[in-house]
Amino acid sequence: MSWGTLDHGAIRMPVNGVDEFRRAYDLAEADADIAGSVFEIDLWDIDLPTDRPLMVQFLVGHPTHSRVLVHQDGLALYAANEVLTDGSDVRYERPGGTFTAEPQYTRVTPTQAREIAADFVRTGRASGRITWAEQSMD
């Protein structure tokens, strides 16, 4: 699992199981709170079987909205829950700079994002808790 900013670089934390994931998530969330930023977290399986997603990405640090992306087989799928957005973009930090998540992709709550990512750690698969839709790639 990793996150970070352009100015401070990347933080990488190996996680082995859901308990370690939850501790690392709490640390990333605290880091975002201290920085007053939203971070995009990259989560991937080091021992990646070919039938599993390449990576899951999610946002931490926004009080009401998050985005979860699953990258698999050349596609990016987003968690397309029916959470109403306020129509605002969510600006977030990565080690490569500052980016924007458009409101149509920030359709889950932070709690839902945490549980969807925990499902990935537990099962190695995209969560069945949510509806997935393909994100257009510009």
C-alpha positions in Angstrom: 0.0 0.0 0.0 1.4 3.4 -0.8 0.5 7.1 -0.8 2.3 10.4 -0.8 2.8 13.9 -2.3 5.0 15.4 -4.9 6.9 17.4 -2.2 7.4 14.6 0.3 7.5 11.5 -1.9 5.9 8.2 -1.4 5.1 6.2 1.8 5.0 2.5 1.2 3.6 0.1 3.8 3.4 -3.6 3.2 0.2 -5.1 4.6 -0.4 -8.7 5.3 -4.1 -9.3 6.1 -7.0 -7.1 7.0 -5.8 -6.1 10.4 -2.6 -4.6 9.0 -4.5 -3.0 6.2 -6.8 -1.3 8.7 -3.8 0.0 10.7 -2.1 1.3 7.5 -5.4 2.9 6.4 -5.8 4.6 9.7 -2.2 6.0 9.3 -2.9 7.2 5.8 -6.1 8.9 7.0 -4.3 10.6 9.9 -1.5 11.7 7.5 -4.2 13.2 5.2 -5.8 14.9 8.1 -2.5 16.4 9.3 -1.7 17.6 5.8 -5.2 18.9 5.2 -5.2 17.0 2.0 -6.9 14.1 0.2 -4.6 11.3 -0.8 -5.0 8.6 -3.4 -3.9 5.2 -2.0 -2.5 2.5 -4.2 -3.1 -1.1 -3.0 -1.9 -4.1 -4.9 -1.2 -7.8 -4.3 2.6 -8.5 -4.5 1.9 -12.2 -5.3 -0.5 -11.4 -8.1 -2.3 -14.4 -9.7 -3.5 -13.6 -13.2 -7.2 -13.7 -12.3 -6.9 -10.9 -9.7 -7.1 -7.2 -10.2 -3.8 -5.5 -10.8 -4.5 -2.7 -8.3 -7.1 -1.0 -6.3 -6.9 2.8 -5.7 -9.0 4.8 -3.3 -9.2 8.3 -1.8 -8.8 9.1 1.9 -9.1 12.4 3.7 -12.3 13.8 2.2 -15.1 14.1 4.9 -18.0 12.7 2.8 -16.8 11.3 -0.6 -14.3 8.8 -1.9 -13.5 7.0 -5.1 -12.5 3.4 -5.6 -10.9 2.2 -8.8 -10.1 -1.3 -9.7 -7.6 -1.9 -12.5 -7.9 -5.2 -14.2 -7.5 -6.6 -17.7 -6.8 -3.2 -19.2 -9.9 -1.7 -17.7 -10.5 0.7 -14.9 -13.7 0.1 -13.0 -15.1 2.5 -10.4 -17.5 1.9 -7.5 -20.7 3.3 -8.9 -22.8 3.5 -5.7 -25.9 5.7 -5.6 -24.4 8.1 -3.1 -25.4 11.6 -4.2 -22.5 13.9 -4.9 -22.5 17.6 -4.3 -21.3 18.1 -7.9 -17.8 19.2 -6.8 -14.5 17.8 -7.9 -12.3 16.2 -5.3 -8.6 17.4 -5.5 -6.2 14.8 -4.3 -2.4 14.2 -3.9 -0.2 11.5 -5.2 3.6 11.4 -5.4 3.3 12.6 -9.0 1.4 15.8 -8.1 -2.1 17.1 -7.5 -5.0 15.6 -9.5 -8.8 15.9 -9.7 -11.5 13.2 -9.3 -14.6 14.2 -11.0 -17.9 13.9 -9.1 -19.3 11.1 -11.2 -16.5 8.9 -9.9 -16.6 9.9 -6.2 -19.8 8.0 -5.4 -18.9 6.1 -2.2 -18.5 7.3 1.4 -15.1 7.0 3.1 -16.4 4.1 5.2 -17.6 2.3 2.1 -14.2 2.8 0.4 -12.4 1.4 3.4 -14.6 -1.7 3.4 -14.3 -2.2 -0.3 -10.5 -2.0 0.0 -10.6 -4.4 3.0 -12.6 -6.9 0.8 -9.8 -6.7 -1.8 -7.2 -7.5 0.9 -9.3 -10.3 2.3 -10.3 -12.0 -1.0 -8.0 -10.6 -3.7 -11.0 -9.6 -5.8 -13.3 -6.6 -6.5 -15.9 -6.3 -3.8 -19.3 -7.7 -4.4 -20.7 -5.1 -2.0 -21.0 -2.5 -4.7 -22.0 -2.0 -8.3 -19.0 -1.4 -10.7 -19.0 0.6 -13.9 -16.2 1.2 -16.4 -14.4 4.5 -16.2 -13.8 6.1 -19.5 -10.1 6.6 -20.2 -9.2 9.9 -21.8 
